[in-house]
Amino acid sequence: MSATVHLLRPQSPPIAGFIRTGYTGHRKLLELEAAGRFVGLGAAAFGAVAGISHGVGQKETFKAGDWRKPASGGGGASARAYVHELDRYFKEDQLHAIFDTKGGRSRFGCNDTRCCPNGGEDMIENSYAHFLTQRHRQLDDLSSVPEGRRAEHFLFRHLDPAVRSARHAVRLKIADDQVSAAINEAKQRLVRLRDALGDLQESNVGQTRSRMVRFRGGVKNIGAVQGL
């Protein structure tokens, strides 16, 4: 059986419960839609879903309340860039507030020269390309790990470094209080997610996994494309 799941306002404890549910029905083929960031990656790494889908630098969360809002008639969302160390998006002025602090640019500007040769400037000016490159890096890394070790790898190589980065970020002397508050919220979210998924990993519930979704591109399955 195949199903598409919209995750409503994904937070750390609910996603842990969702992963547990996915384990109980391992014959189901699930695609987690409109859920990216570490919530979607975690669900794929723990084997609860066979794939994830979302927009390019957007639509990584799903809010049912948005259906009740009238159409604004305006353009798209304002430009923003993905900081994978914090698993969060920031607008250009927010990024500059971080970069202007001592150690902020070197820690949170993109240091991947194959992605952003000019560092933070490319990260802002080519935000979609930056996002795609970094998300591909994340998925490709998870794909390279055998399924049985993927959950542990995600915790130790993806989530733990993000928690450390977030704890470092909250100590930066950022002049903009709203940016500081956003970073603190990101830290709390990552810590809650780490605690929830860490407990899940220790419970050894991941004995069964959702089957791999067949890539519909006319060629063999590509794990990185599927989020596996």
HELIX and SHEET records of a PDB file:
HELIX    1   1 SER A   12  THR A   24  1                                  13    
HELIX    2   2 ARG A   37  ALA A   45  1                                   9    
HELIX    3   3 ALA A   64  ARG A   68  5                                   5    
HELIX    4   4 GLU A   92  PHE A   99  1                                   8    
HELIX    5   5 GLY A  104  PHE A  108  1                                   5    
HELIX    6   6 GLY A  120  GLU A  125  1                                   6    
HELIX    7   7 SER A  127  SER A  143  1                                  17    
HELIX    8   8 GLU A  147  PHE A  154  1                                   8    
HELIX    9   9 LEU A  155  LEU A  159  3                                   5    
HELIX   10  10 ASP A  160  ALA A  169  1                                  10    
HELIX   11  11 ASP A  177  GLU A  202  1                                  26    
HELIX   12  12 GLY A  223  GLN A  226  1                                   4    
SHEET    1   A 3 SER A   2  HIS A   6  0                                        
SHEET    2   A 3 LEU A  29  GLU A  33  1                                        
SHEET    3   A 3 GLY A  51  SER A  53  1                                        
SHEET    1   B 2 ARG A  80  VAL A  83  0                                        
SHEET    2   B 2 ARG A  88  LYS A  91 -1                                        
END                                                                             
